[in-house]
Amino acid sequence: MNPELIKSLNEIITLYKYRGINWIPRTGKPILFPKEKTIVFENFYSADGKAYEGVCQELTYQAFLDIKKYHSYLYDDLRLYRVTGGDPNFFSTPVTEIVNRFGNVSQIFPHSIRGQHVFLAVTDTPMLNYGETLTGQQAFDALLKANAYIFDPSFQVFHPLSEAGYLIEQIWSPGCKLSNKTNAEVFIEGNILTTNAIIGISQGIIIGLNAYFTGQYPSEDYNIEIRLITPMAREPIVISVFNKEIKHLVKYLKDLDMLLAHADLGWKTGIVGLDLKSYGTKTEYW
């Protein structure tokens, strides 16, 4: 890759910051739709789906716009790709061996993607046609062949794919219509296994959010959990925000006291919503 381009992209990637958790009071009270088994948190994302301080989808959208602005030829030459996959620390699980009572390895869990992380890839050469997508090992191999660099604004990573340790799930070329969540986070028919939304990061631990109804309609009873995602762990630590034991973590996680104070004042009692269709809007790009 051109040294001047590498220098420029290294400068651009410093513009982005993964958000913390001190913004959470702006979400207000959860909005409840018991019949639809849906819980909504307003103001969870930026209004236009992009940000210089946010979570991966917002940061990636902003980075895409910035790279397209300063290096438009990367888009025009089909060398700028949107990617979902896993970074080496938070959004992937390590290889894990299960040892039986005889000391023999009985099962091996491979290095695999956990959740969904969004970032960019910049290549030396075009590898897909306009509006095309590729998945799995084919996507990884195509990026590798094109000497791709991972551009991950969430963790300020700009390294060759061959050295970055990233896993690739899917890639999209310019011309693919993609979408970002805007404003609200919507938990539809949630349960204890629902994929979490990311609140932010504190002291090197990513904190996710999950919400679900605990009773059958017309019950309005619900639970809200946070999930502590630590580097290289196979499973997150899951704790209800209404569990008094969670307060013991305040001294370890910056601004967790603010989140718990809001949970106590704003999340214990929700508001029954009127129009579910007004939430879950998305912005489209590419």
Residue pairs with C-beta under 8 A, 6 or more apart in sequence:
1 122
1 124
1 147
1 149
5 71
5 122
6 149
6 158
8 70
8 71
9 67
9 71
9 122
9 149
9 151
9 158
10 158
12 63
12 66
12 67
12 70
13 63
13 151
13 153
13 156
13 157
13 158
14 156
15 52
15 63
15 66
15 153
16 52
16 53
16 59
16 62
16 63
16 153
16 154
16 156
17 52
17 53
17 59
18 53
18 54
18 55
18 56
18 59
18 154
18 155
18 200
18 201
19 51
19 53
19 54
19 55
19 200
19 201
20 200
20 201
20 202
20 254
20 255
21 199
21 200
21 201
21 202
21 207
21 253
21 254
21 255
21 256
21 258
21 259
22 255
22 258
22 259
23 200
24 199
24 258
24 259
24 262
25 258
25 262
25 266
26 43
27 41
27 42
27 43
27 44
27 262
27 266
28 42
28 43
28 266
29 266
29 267
29 269
29 270
29 271
30 39
30 40
30 41
30 211
30 222
30 224
30 267
30 270
30 271
31 39
31 40
31 41
31 42
31 270
31 271
31 272
31 273
31 279
32 38
32 39
32 40
32 213
32 220
32 222
32 270
32 271
32 272
32 273
33 39
33 40
33 272
33 273
33 276
34 213
34 217
34 218
34 219
34 220
34 272
35 217
35 218
36 188
36 189
36 276
37 188
37 189
37 190
37 212
37 213
37 217
38 186
38 187
38 188
38 189
38 190
38 276
39 186
39 187
39 190
39 211
39 212
39 213
39 222
39 270
40 184
40 185
40 186
40 187
40 273
40 276
40 279
40 280
41 184
41 185
41 187
41 197
41 209
41 211
42 183
42 184
42 279
43 183
43 184
44 181
44 183
44 184
44 185
44 197
45 54
45 55
45 57
45 58
45 180
45 181
45 182
45 183
45 184
45 185
46 54
46 58
46 182
46 183
47 182
47 183
48 182
48 283
49 57
49 58
49 61
49 180
49 181
49 182
49 282
49 283
49 285
50 58
50 61
50 62
50 65
50 180
50 283
51 58
51 59
51 62
52 59
52 62
54 62
55 154
55 198
55 200
56 117
56 118
56 119
56 153
56 154
56 198
57 118
57 180
57 181
58 180
59 153
59 154
60 82
60 118
60 119
60 120
60 153
60 154
61 180
61 283
61 285
62 153
63 120
63 151
63 153
64 80
64 82
64 120
64 285
64 286
65 285
67 74
67 75
67 80
67 120
67 122
67 151
68 74
68 75
68 80
73 79
74 80
74 122
75 174
76 174
77 126
78 126
78 127
78 128
78 129
78 130
78 173
78 174
79 122
79 123
79 124
79 125
79 126
79 146
80 120
80 121
80 122
80 174
81 120
81 121
81 122
81 123
81 128
81 143
81 148
81 171
81 172
81 173
82 118
82 120
82 171
82 172
82 176
82 178
82 286
83 118
83 119
83 120
83 121
83 139
83 143
83 150
83 168
83 169
83 170
83 171
83 172
84 116
84 117
84 118
84 169
84 170
85 91
85 113
85 117
85 119
85 166
85 167
85 168
85 169
85 170
86 92
86 112
86 113
86 114
86 115
86 117
86 166
86 167
86 169
87 117
87 119
87 152
87 154
87 155
87 157
87 165
87 166
88 164
88 165
88 166
88 232
89 155
89 231
89 232
90 114
90 117
90 206
90 229
90 231
91 113
91 114
91 115
91 116
91 117
92 111
92 112
92 113
92 114
92 167
93 109
93 111
93 112
93 114
93 232
93 233
93 234
94 111
94 232
94 234
95 108
95 109
95 110
95 111
96 108
96 109
96 234
97 105
97 107
97 108
97 109
98 105
98 106
98 107
98 108
98 109
99 105
99 106
100 106
109 234
111 167
112 167
113 167
113 169
115 195
115 196
115 229
116 169
116 195
117 152
117 154
119 150
119 151
119 152
119 153
119 154
119 157
119 166
120 150
120 151
120 152
120 153
121 143
121 148
121 149
121 150
121 151
121 161
121 171
122 148
122 149
122 151
123 143
123 146
123 147
123 148
123 149
124 146
124 147
124 148
125 146
125 147
126 146
127 142
127 143
127 145
127 146
128 134
128 142
128 171
128 173
129 173
130 173
130 174
130 175
131 173
131 174
131 175
131 176
132 172
132 173
132 175
132 176
133 170
133 171
133 172
133 173
133 176
134 142
134 170
134 171
135 169
135 170
135 171
136 168
136 169
136 170
139 168
139 169
139 170
139 171
140 161
140 167
140 168
142 171
143 161
143 168
143 171
144 161
144 162
147 160
148 160
148 161
149 158
149 159
149 160
149 161
150 157
150 158
150 159
150 160
150 161
150 164
150 166
151 157
151 158
152 158
152 166
157 164
161 168
172 178
172 286
174 286
175 286
176 286
177 284
177 285
177 286
178 284
178 285
178 286
179 282
179 283
179 284
179 285
180 282
180 283
180 284
180 285
181 280
181 282
182 281
182 282
182 283
183 279
183 281
184 279
184 280
184 281
185 197
185 209
186 279
186 280
187 194
187 197
187 210
187 211
187 212
190 210
190 211
190 212
190 213
191 212
192 210
192 212
192 225
192 238
194 210
194 212
196 208
196 209
196 210
196 225
196 227
196 236
197 208
197 209
197 210
198 206
198 207
198 208
198 209
199 207
199 208
199 209
199 226
199 259
200 206
200 207
201 207
202 253
202 254
202 255
202 256
203 252
203 253
203 254
204 230
204 231
205 228
205 229
205 230
205 253
206 228
206 229
207 226
207 227
207 228
207 229
207 253
207 259
208 226
208 227
208 229
208 236
209 224
209 225
209 226
209 227
210 224
210 225
210 226
210 227
210 238
211 222
211 223
211 224
211 225
212 222
212 223
213 219
213 220
213 221
213 222
214 221
214 222
214 223
215 221
220 270
220 272
222 270
223 240
223 242
224 240
224 241
224 242
224 263
224 267
225 238
225 239
225 240
225 241
226 238
226 239
226 241
226 246
226 259
227 236
227 237
227 238
227 239
228 236
228 237
228 238
228 239
229 236
230 236
230 237
239 245
239 246
239 249
240 246
241 259
241 260
241 263
241 267
242 263
242 268
246 260
247 260
249 256
250 256
250 257
250 260
273 279
